[in-house]
Amino acid sequence: MGAARTAVSDYIDGQPAAWRPTLERLRALCRRELPSCIETFAYGVPSYARDGEVEVAFGKRVRYLSLYILKKPVLDAHRSELARLSVGKCCIRYTKPEDVDWDLVAALLADSEATDSDTCA
């Protein structure tokens, strides 16, 4: 776990300054809302896995921040609340830090923690 923490910290430190507070807050929220998950660094991004399977991840791309909620039923249950954003099969894209609705993200993470549904394939 120490290597994962270092990798996640290094990843966040390497991102644009304007996004770092958002990434730190997202990381803290994931760690709080996903107690049964282990923080790891998978697929080149900070990830949270339970029983070896990544359930949540986030990554800063050139033009947006991607939040991966890999339990599709969880994301589907909140799609109407995400209507103003770019949302894919299991990915939410935020183009500006202020686009993040922290209460909604907390709900998505808590719902992910609570469900035993399969992850997106």
C-alpha positions as CSV (number, residue, x, y, z in Angstrom):
1,M,0.0,0.0,0.0
2,G,2.9,2.4,0.6
3,A,3.9,2.3,-3.1
4,A,0.4,3.0,-4.1
5,R,0.2,6.0,-1.8
6,T,3.5,7.3,-3.2
7,A,2.3,6.7,-6.8
8,V,-1.0,8.5,-6.2
9,S,0.7,11.4,-4.4
10,D,3.2,11.7,-7.2
11,Y,0.5,11.5,-9.8
12,I,-1.5,14.4,-8.2
13,D,1.7,16.4,-7.7
14,G,2.4,16.1,-11.4
15,Q,-1.0,17.6,-12.4
16,P,-1.7,21.2,-13.3
17,A,-1.8,23.5,-10.2
18,A,-5.4,24.5,-10.9
19,W,-6.5,20.9,-10.6
20,R,-4.5,19.7,-7.6
21,P,-6.9,20.8,-4.9
22,T,-9.7,19.1,-6.7
23,L,-7.7,15.9,-7.1
24,E,-6.7,16.0,-3.4
25,R,-10.3,16.5,-2.4
26,L,-11.4,13.6,-4.6
27,R,-8.8,11.3,-3.2
28,A,-9.8,12.2,0.3
29,L,-13.4,11.6,-0.5
30,C,-12.6,8.2,-2.1
31,R,-10.6,7.1,0.9
32,R,-13.5,8.2,3.2
33,E,-16.4,6.8,1.3
34,L,-14.8,3.5,0.1
35,P,-13.5,2.0,3.3
36,S,-13.6,-1.6,1.9
37,C,-11.4,-0.6,-1.1
38,I,-7.7,-0.4,-1.2
39,E,-6.1,2.6,-2.8
40,T,-3.9,1.6,-5.7
41,F,-2.4,2.9,-8.9
42,A,-3.8,0.9,-11.8
43,Y,-4.1,1.6,-15.5
44,G,-2.0,4.7,-15.0
45,V,-4.4,6.4,-12.6
46,P,-5.4,6.5,-8.9
47,S,-7.8,3.6,-8.4
48,Y,-9.8,2.0,-5.6
49,A,-10.2,-1.8,-5.6
50,R,-12.1,-4.4,-3.6
51,D,-11.1,-8.0,-3.8
52,G,-8.6,-7.1,-6.6
53,E,-11.2,-5.5,-8.8
54,V,-11.1,-1.7,-9.5
55,E,-14.4,-0.1,-8.7
56,V,-13.6,3.6,-8.8
57,A,-10.8,5.5,-10.4
58,F,-10.0,9.0,-11.5
59,G,-7.6,10.5,-13.9
60,K,-6.7,14.0,-15.2
61,R,-6.7,14.2,-19.0
62,V,-5.6,17.1,-21.1
63,R,-9.1,18.7,-21.3
64,Y,-11.0,17.2,-18.4
65,L,-10.9,15.1,-15.2
66,S,-12.4,11.7,-15.6
67,L,-14.1,10.0,-12.7
68,Y,-14.8,6.3,-13.3
69,I,-17.7,4.8,-11.4
70,L,-17.3,1.3,-12.6
71,K,-20.5,-0.1,-11.1
72,K,-22.8,0.8,-14.0
73,P,-26.1,0.5,-12.0
74,V,-24.7,3.2,-9.6
75,L,-23.9,5.6,-12.4
76,D,-27.2,4.8,-14.2
77,A,-29.1,5.7,-11.0
78,H,-27.6,9.2,-11.0
79,R,-27.6,9.9,-14.7
80,S,-30.3,12.5,-14.5
81,E,-28.3,14.5,-11.9
82,L,-25.3,14.3,-14.3
83,A,-27.2,15.5,-17.4
84,R,-25.2,18.8,-17.7
85,L,-21.9,16.8,-17.9
86,S,-20.3,14.5,-20.4
87,V,-21.1,11.0,-19.2
88,G,-20.1,7.8,-20.8
89,K,-20.8,4.2,-20.0
90,C,-18.9,4.4,-16.7
91,C,-17.1,7.7,-16.9
92,I,-18.0,11.3,-15.9
93,R,-15.9,14.1,-17.4
94,Y,-15.4,17.4,-15.7
95,T,-14.0,20.2,-17.8
96,K,-13.5,22.6,-14.9
97,P,-12.8,22.0,-11.2
98,E,-15.9,24.0,-10.3
99,D,-18.1,21.5,-12.3
100,V,-17.6,18.9,-9.5
101,D,-20.7,18.5,-7.4
102,W,-19.1,17.2,-4.2
103,D,-22.4,16.0,-2.6
104,L,-23.2,14.0,-5.8
105,V,-19.7,12.5,-5.9
106,A,-20.0,11.5,-2.3
107,A,-23.3,9.8,-3.1
108,L,-21.9,8.0,-6.1
109,L,-19.0,6.7,-4.0
110,A,-21.2,5.7,-1.1
111,D,-23.5,3.8,-3.5
112,S,-20.5,2.1,-5.1
113,E,-19.4,1.0,-1.6
114,A,-22.8,-0.3,-0.8
115,T,-23.5,-2.4,-3.9
116,D,-22.2,-5.7,-4.9
117,S,-23.1,-5.4,-8.6
118,D,-20.5,-6.3,-11.2
119,T,-18.2,-3.6,-12.7
120,C,-18.4,-2.3,-16.3
121,A,-16.9,-4.6,-18.8
